Amino acid sequence: MSRCVNDQLGGLTYAIIGTAMAVHNELGPSHREAVYHQAMHQQLRTRGFASEYEPRLPVMDQHGNLVTVYTGPITALTTCYSWNTKRTATP
């Protein structure tokens, strides 16, 4: 298995993009976005990821104040975003 990007997350980016491509190849084009979200959720679970459909995520500003609550499509994607934001946030 060749990895073109060193994401410093142990190949997580590669695995998620590969899952998304597999979903698209299986379903093809022209479906509503919700169809791809549900298929991605199922495929992530099949591949061993902990996945929750449409989790609610707090969006905080740099001072720790709640800006809004975002409903994301899939946990595996939002977990990566959350981890990366905390890791790269600057004051």
PDB file of N, CA, C and O in Angstrom:
ATOM      1  N   MET A   1       0.851  -1.166   0.000  1.00  0.00           N
ATOM      2  CA  MET A   1       0.000   0.000   0.000  1.00  0.00           C
ATOM      3  C   MET A   1       0.902   1.237   0.000  1.00  0.00           C
ATOM      4  O   MET A   1       1.739   1.393   0.890  1.00  0.00           O
ATOM      5  N   SER A   2       0.741   2.095  -0.972  1.00  0.00           N
ATOM      6  CA  SER A   2       1.570   3.290  -1.075  1.00  0.00           C
ATOM      7  C   SER A   2       0.822   4.487  -0.509  1.00  0.00           C
ATOM      8  O   SER A   2      -0.371   4.660  -0.758  1.00  0.00           O
ATOM      9  N   ARG A   3       1.522   5.302   0.245  1.00  0.00           N
ATOM     10  CA  ARG A   3       0.919   6.506   0.819  1.00  0.00           C
ATOM     11  C   ARG A   3       1.661   7.713   0.283  1.00  0.00           C
ATOM     12  O   ARG A   3       2.867   7.847   0.491  1.00  0.00           O
ATOM     13  N   CYS A   4       0.954   8.590  -0.404  1.00  0.00           N
ATOM     14  CA  CYS A   4       1.577   9.765  -1.006  1.00  0.00           C
ATOM     15  C   CYS A   4       1.680  10.926  -0.030  1.00  0.00           C
ATOM     16  O   CYS A   4       2.488  11.829  -0.246  1.00  0.00           O
ATOM     17  N   VAL A   5       0.888  10.933   1.035  1.00  0.00           N
ATOM     18  CA  VAL A   5       0.855  12.047   1.974  1.00  0.00           C
ATOM     19  C   VAL A   5       1.205  11.546   3.365  1.00  0.00           C
ATOM     20  O   VAL A   5       0.618  10.575   3.841  1.00  0.00           O
ATOM     21  N   ASN A   6       2.159  12.200   4.020  1.00  0.00           N
ATOM     22  CA  ASN A   6       2.456  11.894   5.417  1.00  0.00           C
ATOM     23  C   ASN A   6       1.574  12.807   6.255  1.00  0.00           C
ATOM     24  O   ASN A   6       1.910  13.973   6.466  1.00  0.00           O
ATOM     25  N   ASP A   7       0.467  12.296   6.728  1.00  0.00           N
ATOM     26  CA  ASP A   7      -0.502  13.123   7.463  1.00  0.00           C
ATOM     27  C   ASP A   7      -0.183  13.213   8.949  1.00  0.00           C
ATOM     28  O   ASP A   7      -0.890  13.907   9.681  1.00  0.00           O
ATOM     29  N   GLN A   8       0.841  12.544   9.409  1.00  0.00           N
ATOM     30  CA  GLN A   8       1.231  12.498  10.817  1.00  0.00           C
ATOM     31  C   GLN A   8       0.099  11.983  11.704  1.00  0.00           C
ATOM     32  O   GLN A   8       0.078  12.253  12.905  1.00  0.00           O
ATOM     33  N   LEU A   9      -0.830  11.252  11.123  1.00  0.00           N
ATOM     34  CA  LEU A   9      -1.941  10.647  11.853  1.00  0.00           C
ATOM     35  C   LEU A   9      -1.960   9.142  11.647  1.00  0.00           C
ATOM     36  O   LEU A   9      -3.001   8.509  11.822  1.00  0.00           O
ATOM     37  N   GLY A  10      -0.844   8.567  11.282  1.00  0.00           N
ATOM     38  CA  GLY A  10      -0.754   7.127  11.103  1.00  0.00           C
ATOM     39  C   GLY A  10      -1.528   6.615   9.901  1.00  0.00           C
ATOM     40  O   GLY A  10      -2.030   5.491   9.927  1.00  0.00           O
ATOM     41  N   GLY A  11      -1.634   7.412   8.853  1.00  0.00           N
ATOM     42  CA  GLY A  11      -2.324   6.973   7.646  1.00  0.00           C
ATOM     43  C   GLY A  11      -3.829   7.141   7.691  1.00  0.00           C
ATOM     44  O   GLY A  11      -4.531   6.617   6.826  1.00  0.00           O
ATOM     45  N   LEU A  12      -4.341   7.860   8.680  1.00  0.00           N
ATOM     46  CA  LEU A  12      -5.782   8.042   8.815  1.00  0.00           C
ATOM     47  C   LEU A  12      -6.385   8.763   7.606  1.00  0.00           C
ATOM     48  O   LEU A  12      -7.457   8.386   7.133  1.00  0.00           O
ATOM     49  N   THR A  13      -5.707   9.788   7.111  1.00  0.00           N
ATOM     50  CA  THR A  13      -6.194  10.525   5.939  1.00  0.00           C
ATOM     51  C   THR A  13      -6.323   9.579   4.753  1.00  0.00           C
ATOM     52  O   THR A  13      -7.335   9.590   4.052  1.00  0.00           O
ATOM     53  N   TYR A  14      -5.307   8.767   4.531  1.00  0.00           N
ATOM     54  CA  TYR A  14      -5.302   7.796   3.437  1.00  0.00           C
ATOM     55  C   TYR A  14      -6.476   6.830   3.561  1.00  0.00           C
ATOM     56  O   TYR A  14      -7.147   6.530   2.574  1.00  0.00           O
ATOM     57  N   ALA A  15      -6.721   6.347   4.774  1.00  0.00           N
ATOM     58  CA  ALA A  15      -7.801   5.375   5.001  1.00  0.00           C
ATOM     59  C   ALA A  15      -9.175   6.009   4.767  1.00  0.00           C
ATOM     60  O   ALA A  15     -10.052   5.373   4.182  1.00  0.00           O
ATOM     61  N   ILE A  16      -9.372   7.237   5.210  1.00  0.00           N
ATOM     62  CA  ILE A  16     -10.677   7.890   5.048  1.00  0.00           C
ATOM     63  C   ILE A  16     -10.933   8.252   3.594  1.00  0.00           C
ATOM     64  O   ILE A  16     -12.042   8.062   3.095  1.00  0.00           O
ATOM     65  N   ILE A  17      -9.917   8.773   2.908  1.00  0.00           N
ATOM     66  CA  ILE A  17     -10.092   9.090   1.487  1.00  0.00           C
ATOM     67  C   ILE A  17     -10.352   7.811   0.700  1.00  0.00           C
ATOM     68  O   ILE A  17     -11.188   7.801  -0.204  1.00  0.00           O
ATOM     69  N   GLY A  18      -9.650   6.741   1.030  1.00  0.00           N
ATOM     70  CA  GLY A  18      -9.884   5.457   0.361  1.00  0.00           C
ATOM     71  C   GLY A  18     -11.298   4.950   0.582  1.00  0.00           C
ATOM     72  O   GLY A  18     -11.910   4.386  -0.325  1.00  0.00           O
ATOM     73  N   THR A  19     -11.817   5.149   1.785  1.00  0.00           N
ATOM     74  CA  THR A  19     -13.195   4.752   2.086  1.00  0.00           C
ATOM     75  C   THR A  19     -14.176   5.578   1.263  1.00  0.00           C
ATOM     76  O   THR A  19     -15.129   5.037   0.703  1.00  0.00           O
ATOM     77  N   ALA A  20     -13.944   6.884   1.188  1.00  0.00           N
ATOM     78  CA  ALA A  20     -14.822   7.756   0.400  1.00  0.00           C
ATOM     79  C   ALA A  20     -14.795   7.379  -1.080  1.00  0.00           C
ATOM     80  O   ALA A  20     -15.831   7.392  -1.745  1.00  0.00           O
ATOM     81  N   MET A  21     -13.624   7.047  -1.590  1.00  0.00           N
ATOM     82  CA  MET A  21     -13.530   6.642  -2.997  1.00  0.00           C
ATOM     83  C   MET A  21     -14.253   5.316  -3.237  1.00  0.00           C
ATOM     84  O   MET A  21     -14.897   5.139  -4.271  1.00  0.00           O
ATOM     85  N   ALA A  22     -14.149   4.390  -2.289  1.00  0.00           N
ATOM     86  CA  ALA A  22     -14.848   3.113  -2.418  1.00  0.00           C
ATOM     87  C   ALA A  22     -16.365   3.325  -2.441  1.00  0.00           C
ATOM     88  O   ALA A  22     -17.076   2.687  -3.217  1.00  0.00           O
ATOM     89  N   VAL A  23     -16.849   4.224  -1.584  1.00  0.00           N
ATOM     90  CA  VAL A  23     -18.286   4.529  -1.554  1.00  0.00           C
ATOM     91  C   VAL A  23     -18.717   5.112  -2.890  1.00  0.00           C
ATOM     92  O   VAL A  23     -19.734   4.701  -3.448  1.00  0.00           O
ATOM     93  N   HIS A  24     -17.954   6.062  -3.404  1.00  0.00           N
ATOM     94  CA  HIS A  24     -18.307   6.678  -4.691  1.00  0.00           C
ATOM     95  C   HIS A  24     -18.265   5.664  -5.832  1.00  0.00           C
ATOM     96  O   HIS A  24     -19.142   5.660  -6.696  1.00  0.00           O
ATOM     97  N   ASN A  25     -17.251   4.808  -5.834  1.00  0.00           N
ATOM     98  CA  ASN A  25     -17.155   3.793  -6.890  1.00  0.00           C
ATOM     99  C   ASN A  25     -18.324   2.820  -6.834  1.00  0.00           C
ATOM    100  O   ASN A  25     -18.815   2.374  -7.871  1.00  0.00           O
ATOM    101  N   GLU A  26     -18.766   2.494  -5.633  1.00  0.00           N
ATOM    102  CA  GLU A  26     -19.872   1.551  -5.482  1.00  0.00           C
ATOM    103  C   GLU A  26     -21.211   2.177  -5.885  1.00  0.00           C
ATOM    104  O   GLU A  26     -22.012   1.548  -6.577  1.00  0.00           O
ATOM    105  N   LEU A  27     -21.448   3.420  -5.446  1.00  0.00           N
ATOM    106  CA  LEU A  27     -22.745   4.059  -5.697  1.00  0.00           C
ATOM    107  C   LEU A  27     -22.806   4.817  -7.014  1.00  0.00           C
ATOM    108  O   LEU A  27     -23.876   4.943  -7.610  1.00  0.00           O
ATOM    109  N   GLY A  28     -21.663   5.324  -7.472  1.00  0.00           N
ATOM    110  CA  GLY A  28     -21.649   6.141  -8.670  1.00  0.00           C
ATOM    111  C   GLY A  28     -22.138   7.559  -8.384  1.00  0.00           C
ATOM    112  O   GLY A  28     -22.415   7.901  -7.234  1.00  0.00           O
ATOM    113  N   PRO A  29     -22.245   8.382  -9.424  1.00  0.00           N
ATOM    114  CA  PRO A  29     -22.660   9.773  -9.246  1.00  0.00           C
ATOM    115  C   PRO A  29     -24.181   9.934  -9.175  1.00  0.00           C
ATOM    116  O   PRO A  29     -24.928   8.975  -9.368  1.00  0.00           O
ATOM    117  N   SER A  30     -24.614  11.132  -8.901  1.00  0.00           N
ATOM    118  CA  SER A  30     -26.017  11.569  -9.017  1.00  0.00           C
ATOM    119  C   SER A  30     -26.927  11.259  -7.841  1.00  0.00           C
ATOM    120  O   SER A  30     -28.140  11.433  -7.954  1.00  0.00           O
ATOM    121  N   HIS A  31     -26.389  10.806  -6.718  1.00  0.00           N
ATOM    122  CA  HIS A  31     -27.235  10.608  -5.543  1.00  0.00           C
ATOM    123  C   HIS A  31     -27.245  11.878  -4.699  1.00  0.00           C
ATOM    124  O   HIS A  31     -26.365  12.727  -4.836  1.00  0.00           O
ATOM    125  N   ARG A  32     -28.221  12.001  -3.848  1.00  0.00           N
ATOM    126  CA  ARG A  32     -28.246  13.114  -2.895  1.00  0.00           C
ATOM    127  C   ARG A  32     -27.120  12.918  -1.885  1.00  0.00           C
ATOM    128  O   ARG A  32     -26.677  11.800  -1.625  1.00  0.00           O
ATOM    129  N   GLU A  33     -26.671  14.046  -1.320  1.00  0.00           N
ATOM    130  CA  GLU A  33     -25.552  14.018  -0.383  1.00  0.00           C
ATOM    131  C   GLU A  33     -25.825  13.095   0.809  1.00  0.00           C
ATOM    132  O   GLU A  33     -24.918  12.409   1.279  1.00  0.00           O
ATOM    133  N   ALA A  34     -27.063  13.073   1.295  1.00  0.00           N
ATOM    134  CA  ALA A  34     -27.421  12.236   2.447  1.00  0.00           C
ATOM    135  C   ALA A  34     -27.180  10.751   2.167  1.00  0.00           C
ATOM    136  O   ALA A  34     -26.843   9.996   3.079  1.00  0.00           O
ATOM    137  N   VAL A  35     -27.348  10.334   0.928  1.00  0.00           N
ATOM    138  CA  VAL A  35     -27.110   8.935   0.551  1.00  0.00           C
ATOM    139  C   VAL A  35     -25.626   8.603   0.733  1.00  0.00           C
ATOM    140  O   VAL A  35     -25.284   7.559   1.288  1.00  0.00           O
ATOM    141  N   TYR A  36     -24.749   9.496   0.264  1.00  0.00           N
ATOM    142  CA  TYR A  36     -23.306   9.275   0.418  1.00  0.00           C
ATOM    143  C   TYR A  36     -22.898   9.315   1.892  1.00  0.00           C
ATOM    144  O   TYR A  36     -22.048   8.532   2.317  1.00  0.00           O
ATOM    145  N   HIS A  37     -23.497  10.222   2.678  1.00  0.00           N
ATOM    146  CA  HIS A  37     -23.179  10.293   4.108  1.00  0.00           C
ATOM    147  C   HIS A  37     -23.510   8.977   4.802  1.00  0.00           C
ATOM    148  O   HIS A  37     -22.698   8.446   5.560  1.00  0.00           O
ATOM    149  N   GLN A  38     -24.709   8.453   4.540  1.00  0.00           N
ATOM    150  CA  GLN A  38     -25.116   7.203   5.187  1.00  0.00           C
ATOM    151  C   GLN A  38     -24.235   6.042   4.733  1.00  0.00           C
ATOM    152  O   GLN A  38     -23.848   5.201   5.545  1.00  0.00           O
ATOM    153  N   ALA A  39     -23.918   5.992   3.442  1.00  0.00           N
ATOM    154  CA  ALA A  39     -23.049   4.923   2.922  1.00  0.00           C
ATOM    155  C   ALA A  39     -21.642   5.033   3.509  1.00  0.00           C
ATOM    156  O   ALA A  39     -21.013   4.022   3.823  1.00  0.00           O
ATOM    157  N   MET A  40     -21.156   6.257   3.655  1.00  0.00           N
ATOM    158  CA  MET A  40     -19.827   6.463   4.235  1.00  0.00           C
ATOM    159  C   MET A  40     -19.814   6.012   5.695  1.00  0.00           C
ATOM    160  O   MET A  40     -18.875   5.354   6.142  1.00  0.00           O
ATOM    161  N   HIS A  41     -20.851   6.369   6.420  1.00  0.00           N
ATOM    162  CA  HIS A  41     -20.986   5.949   7.821  1.00  0.00           C
ATOM    163  C   HIS A  41     -20.936   4.420   7.924  1.00  0.00           C
ATOM    164  O   HIS A  41     -20.202   3.875   8.748  1.00  0.00           O
ATOM    165  N   GLN A  42     -21.713   3.739   7.092  1.00  0.00           N
ATOM    166  CA  GLN A  42     -21.741   2.270   7.112  1.00  0.00           C
ATOM    167  C   GLN A  42     -20.390   1.678   6.731  1.00  0.00           C
ATOM    168  O   GLN A  42     -19.936   0.710   7.341  1.00  0.00           O
ATOM    169  N   GLN A  43     -19.754   2.260   5.723  1.00  0.00           N
ATOM    170  CA  GLN A  43     -18.467   1.745   5.253  1.00  0.00           C
ATOM    171  C   GLN A  43     -17.365   1.964   6.302  1.00  0.00           C
ATOM    172  O   GLN A  43     -16.499   1.107   6.480  1.00  0.00           O
ATOM    173  N   LEU A  44     -17.399   3.106   6.990  1.00  0.00           N
ATOM    174  CA  LEU A  44     -16.422   3.351   8.056  1.00  0.00           C
ATOM    175  C   LEU A  44     -16.572   2.319   9.165  1.00  0.00           C
ATOM    176  O   LEU A  44     -15.575   1.799   9.665  1.00  0.00           O
ATOM    177  N   ARG A  45     -17.801   2.021   9.549  1.00  0.00           N
ATOM    178  CA  ARG A  45     -18.036   1.008  10.590  1.00  0.00           C
ATOM    179  C   ARG A  45     -17.561  -0.366  10.124  1.00  0.00           C
ATOM    180  O   ARG A  45     -16.971  -1.119  10.898  1.00  0.00           O
ATOM    181  N   THR A  46     -17.817  -0.685   8.868  1.00  0.00           N
ATOM    182  CA  THR A  46     -17.377  -1.966   8.310  1.00  0.00           C
ATOM    183  C   THR A  46     -15.858  -2.083   8.364  1.00  0.00           C
ATOM    184  O   THR A  46     -15.323  -3.172   8.573  1.00  0.00           O
ATOM    185  N   ARG A  47     -15.164  -0.959   8.174  1.00  0.00           N
ATOM    186  CA  ARG A  47     -13.697  -0.954   8.167  1.00  0.00           C
ATOM    187  C   ARG A  47     -13.090  -0.762   9.559  1.00  0.00           C
ATOM    188  O   ARG A  47     -11.879  -0.583   9.685  1.00  0.00           O
ATOM    189  N   GLY A  48     -13.921  -0.797  10.599  1.00  0.00           N
ATOM    190  CA  GLY A  48     -13.406  -0.778  11.962  1.00  0.00           C
ATOM    191  C   GLY A  48     -13.304   0.583  12.625  1.00  0.00           C
ATOM    192  O   GLY A  48     -12.758   0.688  13.723  1.00  0.00           O
ATOM    193  N   PHE A  49     -13.817   1.633  11.986  1.00  0.00           N
ATOM    194  CA  PHE A  49     -13.813   2.950  12.614  1.00  0.00           C
ATOM    195  C   PHE A  49     -15.021   3.078  13.527  1.00  0.00           C
ATOM    196  O   PHE A  49     -16.097   2.568  13.215  1.00  0.00           O
ATOM    197  N   ALA A  50     -14.845   3.756  14.651  1.00  0.00           N
ATOM    198  CA  ALA A  50     -15.997   4.120  15.469  1.00  0.00           C
ATOM    199  C   ALA A  50     -16.678   5.269  14.736  1.00  0.00           C
ATOM    200  O   ALA A  50     -16.052   6.300  14.491  1.00  0.00           O
ATOM    201  N   SER A  51     -17.927   5.109  14.391  1.00  0.00           N
ATOM    202  CA  SER A  51     -18.605   6.107  13.580  1.00  0.00           C
ATOM    203  C   SER A  51     -19.992   6.388  14.119  1.00  0.00           C
ATOM    204  O   SER A  51     -20.739   5.472  14.463  1.00  0.00           O
ATOM    205  N   GLU A  52     -20.321   7.653  14.187  1.00  0.00           N
ATOM    206  CA  GLU A  52     -21.657   8.087  14.609  1.00  0.00           C
ATOM    207  C   GLU A  52     -22.196   8.990  13.517  1.00  0.00           C
ATOM    208  O   GLU A  52     -21.483   9.865  13.025  1.00  0.00           O
ATOM    209  N   TYR A  53     -23.437   8.788  13.135  1.00  0.00           N
ATOM    210  CA  TYR A  53     -24.036   9.581  12.063  1.00  0.00           C
ATOM    211  C   TYR A  53     -24.561  10.902  12.624  1.00  0.00           C
ATOM    212  O   TYR A  53     -25.308  10.909  13.602  1.00  0.00           O
ATOM    213  N   GLU A  54     -24.180  11.996  12.019  1.00  0.00           N
ATOM    214  CA  GLU A  54     -24.593  13.355  12.377  1.00  0.00           C
ATOM    215  C   GLU A  54     -24.371  13.722  13.851  1.00  0.00           C
ATOM    216  O   GLU A  54     -25.325  14.053  14.555  1.00  0.00           O
ATOM    217  N   PRO A  55     -23.122  13.665  14.316  1.00  0.00           N
ATOM    218  CA  PRO A  55     -22.842  14.073  15.700  1.00  0.00           C
ATOM    219  C   PRO A  55     -22.936  15.593  15.840  1.00  0.00           C
ATOM    220  O   PRO A  55     -22.710  16.321  14.873  1.00  0.00           O
ATOM    221  N   ARG A  56     -23.267  16.067  17.031  1.00  0.00           N
ATOM    222  CA  ARG A  56     -23.317  17.505  17.310  1.00  0.00           C
ATOM    223  C   ARG A  56     -21.984  17.923  17.910  1.00  0.00           C
ATOM    224  O   ARG A  56     -21.541  17.349  18.904  1.00  0.00           O
ATOM    225  N   LEU A  57     -21.342  18.926  17.309  1.00  0.00           N
ATOM    226  CA  LEU A  57     -20.007  19.357  17.725  1.00  0.00           C
ATOM    227  C   LEU A  57     -19.999  20.836  18.085  1.00  0.00           C
ATOM    228  O   LEU A  57     -20.463  21.662  17.299  1.00  0.00           O
ATOM    229  N   PRO A  58     -19.479  21.186  19.260  1.00  0.00           N
ATOM    230  CA  PRO A  58     -19.382  22.602  19.610  1.00  0.00           C
ATOM    231  C   PRO A  58     -18.281  23.282  18.795  1.00  0.00           C
ATOM    232  O   PRO A  58     -17.217  22.701  18.580  1.00  0.00           O
ATOM    233  N   VAL A  59     -18.536  24.502  18.346  1.00  0.00           N
ATOM    234  CA  VAL A  59     -17.527  25.305  17.655  1.00  0.00           C
ATOM    235  C   VAL A  59     -17.151  26.434  18.605  1.00  0.00           C
ATOM    236  O   VAL A  59     -17.991  27.254  18.977  1.00  0.00           O
ATOM    237  N   MET A  60     -15.885  26.467  18.991  1.00  0.00           N
ATOM    238  CA  MET A  60     -15.408  27.434  19.976  1.00  0.00           C
ATOM    239  C   MET A  60     -14.493  28.468  19.324  1.00  0.00           C
ATOM    240  O   MET A  60     -13.800  28.164  18.353  1.00  0.00           O
ATOM    241  N   ASP A  61     -14.492  29.695  19.861  1.00  0.00           N
ATOM    242  CA  ASP A  61     -13.532  30.686  19.390  1.00  0.00           C
ATOM    243  C   ASP A  61     -12.220  30.519  20.153  1.00  0.00           C
ATOM    244  O   ASP A  61     -12.100  29.631  20.997  1.00  0.00           O
ATOM    245  N   GLN A  62     -11.234  31.371  19.856  1.00  0.00           N
ATOM    246  CA  GLN A  62      -9.913  31.221  20.472  1.00  0.00           C
ATOM    247  C   GLN A  62      -9.916  31.455  21.976  1.00  0.00           C
ATOM    248  O   GLN A  62      -8.945  31.109  22.649  1.00  0.00           O
ATOM    249  N   HIS A  63     -10.999  32.043  22.529  1.00  0.00           N
ATOM    250  CA  HIS A  63     -11.092  32.289  23.968  1.00  0.00           C
ATOM    251  C   HIS A  63     -11.887  31.202  24.694  1.00  0.00           C
ATOM    252  O   HIS A  63     -12.080  31.272  25.908  1.00  0.00           O
ATOM    253  N   GLY A  64     -12.339  30.215  23.955  1.00  0.00           N
ATOM    254  CA  GLY A  64     -13.092  29.131  24.564  1.00  0.00           C
ATOM    255  C   GLY A  64     -14.588  29.379  24.652  1.00  0.00           C
ATOM    256  O   GLY A  64     -15.305  28.617  25.302  1.00  0.00           O
ATOM    257  N   ASN A  65     -15.071  30.444  24.001  1.00  0.00           N
ATOM    258  CA  ASN A  65     -16.499  30.744  23.999  1.00  0.00           C
ATOM    259  C   ASN A  65     -17.211  29.932  22.923  1.00  0.00           C
ATOM    260  O   ASN A  65     -16.703  29.769  21.813  1.00  0.00           O
ATOM    261  N   LEU A  66     -18.380  29.431  23.263  1.00  0.00           N
ATOM    262  CA  LEU A  66     -19.175  28.673  22.299  1.00  0.00           C
ATOM    263  C   LEU A  66     -19.710  29.615  21.232  1.00  0.00           C
ATOM    264  O   LEU A  66     -20.400  30.584  21.548  1.00  0.00           O
ATOM    265  N   VAL A  67     -19.397  29.337  19.968  1.00  0.00           N
ATOM    266  CA  VAL A  67     -19.882  30.141  18.850  1.00  0.00           C
ATOM    267  C   VAL A  67     -21.189  29.560  18.345  1.00  0.00           C
ATOM    268  O   VAL A  67     -22.170  30.281  18.163  1.00  0.00           O
ATOM    269  N   THR A  68     -21.201  28.260  18.119  1.00  0.00           N
ATOM    270  CA  THR A  68     -22.394  27.567  17.640  1.00  0.00           C
ATOM    271  C   THR A  68     -22.197  26.070  17.835  1.00  0.00           C
ATOM    272  O   THR A  68     -21.131  25.625  18.262  1.00  0.00           O
ATOM    273  N   VAL A  69     -23.207  25.315  17.528  1.00  0.00           N
ATOM    274  CA  VAL A  69     -23.104  23.859  17.537  1.00  0.00           C
ATOM    275  C   VAL A  69     -23.326  23.401  16.105  1.00  0.00           C
ATOM    276  O   VAL A  69     -24.350  23.700  15.491  1.00  0.00           O
ATOM    277  N   TYR A  70     -22.355  22.675  15.589  1.00  0.00           N
ATOM    278  CA  TYR A  70     -22.380  22.187  14.214  1.00  0.00           C
ATOM    279  C   TYR A  70     -22.782  20.722  14.216  1.00  0.00           C
ATOM    280  O   TYR A  70     -22.298  19.942  15.035  1.00  0.00           O
ATOM    281  N   THR A  71     -23.657  20.353  13.311  1.00  0.00           N
ATOM    282  CA  THR A  71     -24.001  18.952  13.133  1.00  0.00           C
ATOM    283  C   THR A  71     -23.202  18.430  11.951  1.00  0.00           C
ATOM    284  O   THR A  71     -23.476  18.765  10.799  1.00  0.00           O
ATOM    285  N   GLY A  72     -22.208  17.602  12.259  1.00  0.00           N
ATOM    286  CA  GLY A  72     -21.347  17.062  11.216  1.00  0.00           C
ATOM    287  C   GLY A  72     -21.931  15.789  10.638  1.00  0.00           C
ATOM    288  O   GLY A  72     -22.752  15.135  11.281  1.00  0.00           O
ATOM    289  N   PRO A  73     -21.520  15.429   9.435  1.00  0.00           N
ATOM    290  CA  PRO A  73     -22.078  14.235   8.811  1.00  0.00           C
ATOM    291  C   PRO A  73     -21.622  12.931   9.454  1.00  0.00           C
ATOM    292  O   PRO A  73     -22.422  12.005   9.592  1.00  0.00           O
ATOM    293  N   ILE A  74     -20.341  12.837   9.854  1.00  0.00           N
ATOM    294  CA  ILE A  74     -19.806  11.556  10.311  1.00  0.00           C
ATOM    295  C   ILE A  74     -18.726  11.786  11.370  1.00  0.00           C
ATOM    296  O   ILE A  74     -17.915  12.702  11.233  1.00  0.00           O
ATOM    297  N   THR A  75     -18.706  10.982  12.402  1.00  0.00           N
ATOM    298  CA  THR A  75     -17.768  11.154  13.506  1.00  0.00           C
ATOM    299  C   THR A  75     -16.310  11.033  13.107  1.00  0.00           C
ATOM    300  O   THR A  75     -15.498  11.859  13.522  1.00  0.00           O
ATOM    301  N   ALA A  76     -15.953  10.046  12.325  1.00  0.00           N
ATOM    302  CA  ALA A  76     -14.539   9.825  12.010  1.00  0.00           C
ATOM    303  C   ALA A  76     -13.930  11.077  11.395  1.00  0.00           C
ATOM    304  O   ALA A  76     -12.782  11.412  11.686  1.00  0.00           O
ATOM    305  N   LEU A  77     -14.674  11.767  10.556  1.00  0.00           N
ATOM    306  CA  LEU A  77     -14.169  12.990   9.939  1.00  0.00           C
ATOM    307  C   LEU A  77     -14.083  14.110  10.958  1.00  0.00           C
ATOM    308  O   LEU A  77     -13.097  14.846  10.990  1.00  0.00           O
ATOM    309  N   THR A  78     -15.097  14.247  11.784  1.00  0.00           N
ATOM    310  CA  THR A  78     -15.108  15.340  12.738  1.00  0.00           C
ATOM    311  C   THR A  78     -14.108  15.106  13.859  1.00  0.00           C
ATOM    312  O   THR A  78     -13.558  16.067  14.397  1.00  0.00           O
ATOM    313  N   THR A  79     -13.860  13.866  14.221  1.00  0.00           N
ATOM    314  CA  THR A  79     -12.864  13.582  15.242  1.00  0.00           C
ATOM    315  C   THR A  79     -11.491  14.018  14.763  1.00  0.00           C
ATOM    316  O   THR A  79     -10.728  14.597  15.536  1.00  0.00           O
ATOM    317  N   CYS A  80     -11.162  13.758  13.521  1.00  0.00           N
ATOM    318  CA  CYS A  80      -9.869  14.171  12.968  1.00  0.00           C
ATOM    319  C   CYS A  80      -9.766  15.688  12.986  1.00  0.00           C
ATOM    320  O   CYS A  80      -8.731  16.238  13.364  1.00  0.00           O
ATOM    321  N   TYR A  81     -10.822  16.359  12.582  1.00  0.00           N
ATOM    322  CA  TYR A  81     -10.824  17.820  12.536  1.00  0.00           C
ATOM    323  C   TYR A  81     -10.621  18.384  13.935  1.00  0.00           C
ATOM    324  O   TYR A  81      -9.828  19.305  14.128  1.00  0.00           O
ATOM    325  N   SER A  82     -11.327  17.840  14.898  1.00  0.00           N
ATOM    326  CA  SER A  82     -11.243  18.299  16.270  1.00  0.00           C
ATOM    327  C   SER A  82      -9.822  18.131  16.805  1.00  0.00           C
ATOM    328  O   SER A  82      -9.266  19.055  17.399  1.00  0.00           O
ATOM    329  N   TRP A  83      -9.246  16.970  16.596  1.00  0.00           N
ATOM    330  CA  TRP A  83      -7.896  16.701  17.072  1.00  0.00           C
ATOM    331  C   TRP A  83      -6.908  17.646  16.412  1.00  0.00           C
ATOM    332  O   TRP A  83      -6.056  18.222  17.088  1.00  0.00           O
ATOM    333  N   ASN A  84      -7.013  17.813  15.095  1.00  0.00           N
ATOM    334  CA  ASN A  84      -6.094  18.657  14.356  1.00  0.00           C
ATOM    335  C   ASN A  84      -6.241  20.118  14.778  1.00  0.00           C
ATOM    336  O   ASN A  84      -5.235  20.819  14.881  1.00  0.00           O
ATOM    337  N   THR A  85      -7.446  20.594  15.021  1.00  0.00           N
ATOM    338  CA  THR A  85      -7.669  21.982  15.431  1.00  0.00           C
ATOM    339  C   THR A  85      -6.983  22.251  16.753  1.00  0.00           C
ATOM    340  O   THR A  85      -6.305  23.266  16.910  1.00  0.00           O
ATOM    341  N   LYS A  86      -7.155  21.352  17.701  1.00  0.00           N
ATOM    342  CA  LYS A  86      -6.533  21.528  19.024  1.00  0.00           C
ATOM    343  C   LYS A  86      -5.012  21.521  18.884  1.00  0.00           C
ATOM    344  O   LYS A  86      -4.313  22.270  19.567  1.00  0.00           O
ATOM    345  N   ARG A  87      -4.523  20.694  18.018  1.00  0.00           N
ATOM    346  CA  ARG A  87      -3.076  20.532  17.870  1.00  0.00           C
ATOM    347  C   ARG A  87      -2.440  21.732  17.200  1.00  0.00           C
ATOM    348  O   ARG A  87      -1.315  22.095  17.542  1.00  0.00           O
ATOM    349  N   THR A  88      -3.136  22.367  16.240  1.00  0.00           N
ATOM    350  CA  THR A  88      -2.520  23.427  15.464  1.00  0.00           C
ATOM    351  C   THR A  88      -3.031  24.818  15.823  1.00  0.00           C
ATOM    352  O   THR A  88      -2.602  25.800  15.217  1.00  0.00           O
ATOM    353  N   ALA A  89      -3.937  24.924  16.796  1.00  0.00           N
ATOM    354  CA  ALA A  89      -4.486  26.232  17.147  1.00  0.00           C
ATOM    355  C   ALA A  89      -3.385  27.150  17.678  1.00  0.00           C
ATOM    356  O   ALA A  89      -2.495  26.718  18.410  1.00  0.00           O
ATOM    357  N   THR A  90      -3.464  28.416  17.296  1.00  0.00           N
ATOM    358  CA  THR A  90      -2.504  29.398  17.783  1.00  0.00           C
ATOM    359  C   THR A  90      -3.241  30.473  18.554  1.00  0.00           C
ATOM    360  O   THR A  90      -4.369  30.810  18.196  1.00  0.00           O
ATOM    361  N   PRO A  91      -2.637  31.029  19.612  1.00  0.00           N
ATOM    362  CA  PRO A  91      -3.316  32.046  20.428  1.00  0.00           C
ATOM    363  C   PRO A  91      -3.480  33.361  19.693  1.00  0.00           C
ATOM    364  O   PRO A  91      -4.031  34.312  20.247  1.00  0.00           O
TER     365      PRO A  91
END
